Amino acid sequence: MTRCVQPRRRLASALSIGAVTLWMAIVGPSVRASVVVPLSLVELTAAADLVALGTVEDVRTVQGPTGIERLVQVRLTSIWKGPEASVVYVRLAGGQLGRLETRVPGVPNVDEGARVVWFLAAHPRGGYSVIGLHQGALAAAGAPDGTWRVLAPSRVANARGAVSRVPRAVTDLEAEVRALAGTEGAQ
């Protein structure tokens, strides 16, 4: 009886390995993993060409040279660092164009009317791109006391799970970014 069971186990093992190998050959190339290293407020501010509070006015999906992307029109209400502008365009990877949809993990999703604090870098094809994926687009939410708050980045580098990453008033974040950028007196 032992002789009968071992060949069955070997066959089951071989079939399992074969199934996993076949699955990896079919699905494996599309399976990816990534790690996003948390950026501190100092790092985000230093890397940004533009830091501003703005409202999303329009989100358009277009075919870019390397895939589908969303072109987000943002009306700026307060510029904390960078050139003066009333409207900017932000390029976000992914989106749906007809029947084709591309999802890019970590890229922020924004809707028309959303208030967002943006940490942006100039994009080579015009407009801007977000720094640090979702870390550079902080959605603002209205608090019961009438203030706007964001879940701000940690104040220190390499702070995974840092307790300093708590909801903060947008006005407090603005003051800190202006101090880091050297634009305290600007409006």
HUDA-V983517 format. One record per run of one state. SS is the DSSP state (A for helix, B for strand, O for the rest). FROM is the first residue (numbers start at 0). LEN is the number of residues. If there is no record, write none. Layout:
ss = [SS	SS]
from = [FROM	FROM]
len = [LEN	LEN]
This chain:
ss = [O	A	O	A	O	B	O	B	O	B	O	B	O	B	O	B	O	B	O	A	B	O	B	O	B	O	B	A	O]
from = [0	1	30	40	47	49	64	66	81	86	93	94	97	99	102	114	122	127	130	132	136	139	140	142	147	151	166	169	181]
len = [1	29	10	7	2	15	2	15	5	7	1	3	2	3	12	8	5	3	2	4	3	1	2	5	4	15	3	12	6]
